[in-house]
Amino acid sequence: MTRTFTVNDIKITGMCCGCAACLAICPKQAIEMGVDSYGYSVPMLNETVCVECGLCMTCCPMRAAACGYDDLGIVG
């Protein structure tokens, strides 16, 4: 089974731009915006609610830079 990328992958790389597009598109409201240790707005994923549908990654403007184009084929 192939793993679906989520906003946690973007947050881990430090590439999140804080646009909150992932928050707006999540059908399960599994994402909230929080503040990281540097004071930047970042997504906070509730993994118990997340169904790994991949919608958050389809709308993320930073997904290609954070995950690489080769990996995008498994999103969604």
Legacy VTK file of the C-alpha trace (Angstrom):
# vtk DataFile Version 3.0
C-alpha trace
ASCII
DATASET POLYDATA
POINTS 76 float
0.000 0.000 0.000
1.314 3.415 -0.944
1.484 6.112 1.695
-0.396 9.349 0.986
1.455 12.585 1.625
-0.233 14.969 4.077
0.381 18.481 5.344
2.653 16.995 8.011
5.150 16.262 5.231
5.132 19.934 4.261
5.440 21.072 7.883
8.356 18.720 8.578
10.339 20.172 5.664
9.734 23.734 6.855
8.285 24.621 3.457
4.774 25.629 4.589
3.894 29.154 3.443
0.964 29.442 5.882
-1.694 29.994 3.201
-4.228 27.681 4.949
-5.497 26.237 1.657
-5.239 22.788 3.258
-7.449 23.938 6.116
-10.109 25.163 3.698
-10.208 21.999 1.576
-10.114 19.306 4.269
-13.460 17.458 4.182
-12.998 16.113 7.721
-11.825 19.361 9.383
-8.714 17.466 10.460
-6.473 20.522 10.025
-6.125 23.585 12.228
-3.605 26.368 11.848
-1.159 26.741 14.696
2.052 28.656 15.320
5.493 27.074 15.160
8.459 27.912 17.396
9.457 30.729 15.020
6.021 32.352 15.109
4.920 31.187 11.651
1.452 29.879 10.875
1.584 26.134 10.150
-0.987 23.362 9.717
-1.644 21.080 12.648
-3.026 17.732 11.484
-5.283 15.683 13.739
-4.174 12.242 12.573
-7.045 10.486 14.328
-9.561 12.404 12.186
-7.531 12.463 8.942
-8.646 9.892 6.344
-5.533 10.466 4.158
-7.617 11.530 1.152
-4.741 13.711 -0.091
-6.859 16.789 -0.819
-4.636 18.929 1.392
-1.700 18.129 -0.842
-3.558 18.743 -4.095
-4.106 22.384 -3.156
-0.745 23.010 -1.441
1.395 25.477 -3.403
4.540 24.119 -1.713
4.018 20.391 -2.370
6.384 20.150 -5.333
9.224 21.896 -3.515
8.755 19.913 -0.316
8.066 16.441 -1.702
9.621 16.507 -5.161
7.822 16.085 -8.452
8.590 12.357 -8.623
6.619 11.770 -5.436
3.510 13.670 -6.510
2.123 10.707 -8.412
1.058 9.034 -5.179
-0.858 12.024 -3.823
-4.627 11.623 -3.586
LINES 1 77
76 0 1 2 3 4 5 6 7 8 9 10 11 12 13 14 15 16 17 18 19 20 21 22 23 24 25 26 27 28 29 30 31 32 33 34 35 36 37 38 39 40 41 42 43 44 45 46 47 48 49 50 51 52 53 54 55 56 57 58 59 60 61 62 63 64 65 66 67 68 69 70 71 72 73 74 75
